[in-house]
Amino acid sequence: MEFSPIKTESDYQNALTEIERLFDAEPGSPELDRLDILTTLVGVETAIGQKITLDV
């Protein structure tokens, strides 16, 4: 299972597409593990992106 950082909008959209594909993964499967990791990466990217755009 290979992962890379989400650096571009394209990377982000590709991750969302993969999450959609994996959404019904079977419990205990490698696909569910991949889904868990991808959703974590996207969640962190979303949180970081929101922090970066805030005016402080």
Sequence and secondary structure as in RCSB ss.txt:
>XXXX:A:sequence
MEFSPIKTESDYQNALTEIERLFDAEPGSPELDRLDILTTLVGVETAIGQKITLDV
>XXXX:A:secstr
       SHHHHHHHHHHHHHHTT  TTSHHHHHHHHHHHHHHHHHHHHHHHHS  
